[in-house]
Amino acid sequence: MISSPPFRQRKIIGKIITAALFVGALFVLIAAKIHFTESIGSHRLDNDVTPSPNSRRQLQMLEKFGLSQHTAHLNFEIYNGETGETLLSLGDENEANPLNNLVDSRAPRNGHGRETAFFFHIRKSKGGAVKNIMTHCFNLRRAEKRTSPESLTFVDGVLNIDTQTLAGLKKAQETNLVDSGLVDVIVSSYFFEGMMLFNPTHQGRAFTFLPHPVYQTESLYRSLKKRYPDSFRRTDISEWVQSDAFTDNWVVRSLINQHSGELTEDHLVVAKIILAQKFVVGISQYPKETLKRLVMYYGWNEVNGKGFECMNHFLNLENDEDVQFEGKIERGSERWNFLSTVNKYDMDLYYYSLQLFAKQGSTLFGRPYVDKDGVPIDFAKLKAQKDKEKLEAFLNSFHAGDE
């Protein structure tokens, strides 16, 4: 059958419309791709967490430690939490990345190069007990200023070099402390500067104890008030934490090396990445379990076979500074909410560290979930107990109605 001219025209017009729609869709896809690329580019700029003043500070620190010739940009890594895409990165191949001075926590102990333990000491987090335990229970050599002037001599089993001040860390770097073989562990409350004592061929293997930010802040305030009564006589905690004398979110700021200015969620992301990748995470409210893990992880040898007995001795000697206010500051109270808000990023990091603590117990140590004393938790027993309590509460509700 021969098609009529009108039918053929309609057929040709239909093909033209189809082709036009296809070309239009193609242009839409191209435009969308261009917009997506531009948006990713702007997103990268928006997520640059290192403002210029802090970049200058990092460069100054690198110059101080003789490493400034390697870099002009020192951002740590930021990832898109949803896609896993690297938004900002100072690549592993770049020697200037300070994080290359630390081993990834999951890297095998028999890796290439030399290593030395690095204890990032967060104030009010069992630091005194941990240092005594390392020295007296495991005969680990560390540095701490004991007498003036500093010297490469041991005083009471401790090398007389100060690693808790910037000036002391500079001296430790000048004396090549890490490569000297004089110490088994570096202890410092300066994360970035302490990390600079190491290098990619002699790396640090880091651990820390994280305290609860609310209890830690309360403890620090009361400790300073006791030490400097005249200065704090008329200063309550709310005034103190809002003053220049207090550094909010100290742990997050230390990890990302930004000690002033406003923080954002992106800064928190970077701190979480550093904590997860570079640290064996300890919790100061679970010291026994944390120390058991450290012994396993670092292969520390007990002195006279009484390591855990010795550990318990020093843990009992030190007051639970960061937990003594647990239960005394009611959750949800005005004081609790205030201190939580001031340290909102440290609070988020702390709760994240609890997740890491549980995860590392399984992935790094093959250990079950345990309580604060390191005793395995019987979840079946706990469930049975809760079911029993629910049943008793249900039955009691009937008895209450009979009264």
C-alpha positions in Angstrom: 0.0 0.0 0.0 1.3 3.4 -1.1 1.3 6.0 1.7 -0.5 9.2 1.1 1.6 12.4 1.0 0.0 13.8 4.3 0.9 10.5 6.1 4.5 10.7 4.8 4.8 14.3 6.0 3.5 13.4 9.4 6.1 10.6 9.6 9.0 12.9 8.6 7.8 15.5 11.1 7.7 12.9 13.8 11.3 11.9 13.1 12.4 15.5 13.2 10.7 16.0 16.6 12.4 12.9 18.0 15.8 14.0 16.8 15.2 17.4 18.2 14.3 16.0 21.6 17.4 13.8 21.6 19.7 16.7 20.8 17.9 18.8 23.5 18.4 16.0 26.1 22.1 15.8 25.1 22.6 19.5 25.7 20.8 19.2 29.1 23.2 16.4 30.1 26.2 18.4 29.0 25.0 21.5 30.9 24.3 19.4 34.0 27.8 18.0 33.9 29.3 21.4 33.6 27.3 22.7 36.5 28.2 19.6 38.6 31.9 20.1 37.9 31.6 23.8 38.8 29.7 23.0 42.0 32.3 20.4 43.0 35.0 23.0 42.4 33.2 25.6 44.5 32.5 22.9 47.1 36.2 22.2 47.3 36.8 25.8 48.0 34.0 26.0 50.6 35.5 23.0 52.4 39.0 24.4 52.6 39.3 24.2 56.4 42.7 25.9 56.8 42.2 29.6 56.7 45.2 31.7 55.7 46.2 32.8 59.3 46.5 29.1 60.3 48.3 28.2 57.1 50.9 30.8 58.0 51.2 29.4 61.5 51.8 25.9 60.1 54.4 27.3 57.7 56.1 29.1 60.6 56.2 25.9 62.5 57.7 24.0 59.6 60.3 26.7 59.2 61.1 26.4 62.9 61.6 22.7 62.4 63.5 23.1 59.1 60.9 21.6 56.8 59.4 24.7 55.0 61.2 24.0 51.8 58.9 21.1 51.0 55.5 22.8 50.9 53.5 26.0 50.6 50.1 24.4 51.4 49.3 22.2 54.4 45.7 21.2 54.4 44.9 17.8 55.9 42.4 15.6 54.1 38.6 16.1 54.0 36.2 13.5 52.6 32.7 13.7 51.4 30.9 11.6 54.0 28.2 10.4 51.6 30.3 9.6 48.5 33.7 9.0 50.0 35.2 11.5 47.5 38.4 13.2 48.5 37.5 16.9 48.6 40.8 18.2 49.9 44.0 16.2 50.2 47.7 16.7 50.6 48.6 13.4 48.9 50.6 10.7 50.6 53.4 11.1 48.1 53.9 14.7 49.3 56.6 14.6 51.9 55.4 17.8 53.4 52.2 16.3 54.8 52.9 16.3 58.5 50.6 13.3 59.0 53.1 11.2 57.1 55.2 11.3 60.2 52.7 9.0 61.9 52.0 5.4 61.0 48.4 4.5 60.2 47.0 2.7 63.2 46.1 -0.4 61.1 49.6 -0.7 59.5 51.4 -3.9 60.6 54.0 -3.6 63.3 56.6 -5.2 61.1 56.4 -2.4 58.5 59.3 -0.7 56.9 61.4 1.9 58.8 61.7 2.6 62.5 58.9 3.5 64.8 58.5 5.1 68.3 55.4 5.3 70.3 53.7 8.8 70.5 51.4 9.5 73.5 49.3 12.6 72.7 48.5 13.6 76.2 45.1 15.4 76.6 44.9 17.2 79.9 42.8 15.6 82.7 42.8 12.2 81.0 44.8 9.9 83.2 48.1 11.3 81.9 50.0 11.1 85.2 49.0 7.5 85.8 49.8 6.5 82.2 53.3 8.0 82.4 54.0 6.3 85.7 52.8 3.0 84.3 54.9 3.2 81.2 58.0 4.0 83.3 57.6 1.7 86.3 55.4 -1.1 85.0 57.0 -1.6 81.6 60.4 0.1 81.9 59.7 2.3 79.0 62.0 5.3 78.5 60.4 8.7 78.0 61.4 12.3 78.3 60.3 14.8 80.8 62.0 17.8 82.5 63.0 16.8 86.0 65.7 19.3 86.8 67.2 22.5 85.4 69.0 22.8 83.0 67.7 20.1 80.6 70.2 17.5 79.7 70.6 14.1 77.9 70.8 12.4 81.3 68.2 10.2 83.0 66.7 11.3 86.3 64.7 8.6 88.1 64.5 6.7 84.9 63.3 9.6 82.8 65.3 11.5 80.2 65.6 15.1 81.4 64.2 16.8 78.2 61.0 18.8 78.3 58.5 17.6 75.6 55.6 19.5 77.1 56.6 22.9 76.0 57.3 24.3 72.5 60.8 25.4 73.6 61.5 21.9 74.9 60.2 20.3 71.7 62.5 22.5 69.7 65.5 21.3 71.8 64.3 17.7 71.4 64.3 18.2 67.6 67.7 19.8 67.6 69.1 16.9 69.6 67.5 14.4 67.2 65.7 12.8 70.2 63.7 10.3 68.2 66.6 8.9 66.2 68.9 8.9 69.2 67.4 5.7 70.6 67.3 7.2 74.1 63.5 7.0 74.4 60.8 4.4 73.7 57.9 6.9 73.7 57.4 10.6 73.1 54.8 12.2 75.4 53.4 15.6 74.5 50.3 17.7 74.7 51.3 19.4 71.5 50.0 17.2 68.7 51.3 19.0 65.7 54.6 20.1 67.1 55.2 16.7 68.8 54.4 15.0 65.4 57.3 17.1 63.9 59.8 15.2 66.0 59.2 12.2 63.7 59.8 11.8 60.0 58.6 9.5 57.2 61.5 7.1 57.7 61.2 7.1 61.5 57.5 7.4 62.2 55.5 7.8 65.4 52.8 5.3 66.3 50.2 7.3 68.2 47.8 6.6 71.0 45.7 8.8 73.3 43.1 8.8 76.1 40.1 10.9 75.4 38.2 12.4 78.4 34.5 13.3 78.5 34.5 17.1 77.6 32.0 18.1 80.3 33.7 16.3 83.1 37.1 17.4 81.8 36.2 21.1 81.7 34.7 20.9 85.2 37.8 19.2 86.5 40.1 21.6 84.9 38.2 24.6 86.3 38.3 23.2 89.8 41.9 22.3 89.5 42.9 25.8 88.5 40.7 27.3 91.1 42.5 25.3 93.7 45.9 26.2 92.4 45.1 29.9 91.9 42.5 30.8 94.4 43.0 34.6 94.2 42.4 34.6 90.5 39.3 32.4 90.5 37.7 33.6 93.8 35.2 35.7 91.9 35.2 33.8 88.6 32.6 31.1 88.1 33.0 28.4 85.4 30.6 30.2 82.9 32.8 33.3 83.0 36.0 31.3 82.7 35.0 29.3 79.7 33.9 32.5 77.9 37.1 34.3 78.6 40.4 34.4 76.6 42.0 32.2 79.2 39.9 29.2 78.1 40.3 27.3 74.8 37.1 25.7 73.6 37.1 22.4 71.7 40.8 21.9 72.7 41.1 18.4 71.3 39.7 19.2 67.9 41.8 22.3 67.6 44.9 20.4 68.6 44.4 17.7 66.0 43.8 20.1 63.1 46.3 22.7 64.4 43.8 25.5 64.5 44.0 27.2 67.9 41.9 30.3 67.2 39.0 31.4 65.1 35.6 29.8 64.5 35.3 26.0 63.9 33.0 24.3 61.4 31.7 20.8 60.8 34.5 20.4 58.2 37.1 20.9 61.0 35.4 18.2 63.0 35.5 15.9 59.9 39.2 16.3 59.6 39.7 15.7 63.3 37.7 12.5 63.1 39.7 11.3 60.1 43.0 11.9 61.9 41.8 10.2 65.0 40.5 7.1 63.1 43.5 6.8 60.8 46.4 7.6 63.1 45.5 6.7 66.7 44.9 3.7 68.9 42.0 5.3 70.7 41.7 5.1 74.5 39.0 6.3 76.7 40.0 7.8 80.1 36.8 6.4 81.7 37.9 2.9 80.6 41.6 3.0 81.6 42.1 -0.7 82.3 40.7 -1.9 79.0 42.7 0.8 77.2 45.9 -0.2 78.9 45.4 -3.9 78.1 45.0 -2.9 74.4 48.2 -0.8 74.5 50.2 -3.7 75.9 48.9 -5.9 73.2 49.4 -3.3 70.4 52.9 -2.2 71.3 54.1 -5.5 72.7 55.3 -3.9 76.0 57.0 -6.3 78.3 56.0 -6.4 82.0 58.5 -5.8 84.7 58.8 -8.9 87.0 55.7 -10.3 85.4 53.4 -8.0 87.5 52.4 -5.5 84.8 48.6 -5.5 85.4 49.1 -5.5 89.2 51.4 -2.6 88.8 49.0 -0.8 86.5 46.2 -1.1 89.0 48.4 0.3 91.7 49.1 3.5 89.8 45.5 3.8 88.6 44.3 3.6 92.2 46.8 6.3 93.3 45.5 8.8 90.8 42.2 10.5 91.5 39.7 10.0 88.7 39.9 13.6 87.8 37.8 13.4 84.7 35.1 11.1 86.1 34.7 12.4 89.6 32.0 14.7 88.4 30.1 11.9 86.6 26.7 11.8 88.2 27.3 15.1 90.0 26.5 17.1 86.9 23.1 16.0 85.8 22.7 15.3 82.1 20.3 17.9 80.6 20.9 20.4 83.4 21.6 24.0 82.6 25.3 23.5 83.6 25.6 20.3 81.4 24.0 22.0 78.4 26.2 25.0 78.8 29.5 23.1 78.9 28.3 20.8 76.1 27.5 23.8 73.9 30.8 25.5 74.5 32.7 22.3 73.6 30.2 21.0 71.0 32.9 19.8 68.6 34.9 18.0 71.3 31.6 16.5 72.4 30.9 15.1 68.9 34.5 13.9 68.7 34.2 12.2 72.1 31.1 10.3 71.0 32.8 9.3 67.8 35.8 8.1 69.8 33.5 5.8 71.7 32.5 4.2 68.4 36.1 3.9 67.4 37.0 2.4 70.7 34.4 -0.3 70.2 35.3 -0.9 66.6 39.1 -1.1 67.3 38.4 -3.6 70.0 37.2 -5.9 67.3 39.3 -5.0 64.3 42.7 -4.4 66.0 42.5 -6.7 69.0 39.9 -9.3 68.3 38.3 -8.5 71.7 34.6 -8.7 72.6 32.8 -5.7 73.9 33.9 -5.0 77.4 32.9 -2.9 80.4 35.1 -0.2 81.9 37.1 -2.8 83.8 37.8 -4.8 80.7 35.4 -7.6 81.6 33.6 -9.0 78.5 29.9 -8.0 78.4 27.4 -10.9 78.2 24.7 -9.3 76.0 22.4 -12.3 76.3 22.5 -12.0 80.1 21.8 -8.3 79.9 18.9 -8.8 77.6 17.4 -11.5 79.8 17.8 -9.1 82.8 16.1 -6.2 81.0 13.3 -8.6 79.8 12.8 -9.6 83.5 12.7 -6.0 84.6 10.1 -5.2 82.0 8.0 -8.2 83.0 8.2 -7.2 86.7 7.3 -3.6 85.9 4.3 -4.9 83.8 3.1 -7.1 86.7 3.6 -4.3 89.2 1.4 -2.1 87.2 -1.5 -4.5 87.8 -0.8 -4.6 91.6 -0.6 -0.8 91.6 -4.1 -0.7 90.1 -5.5 -3.0 92.9 -4.4 -0.7 95.7 
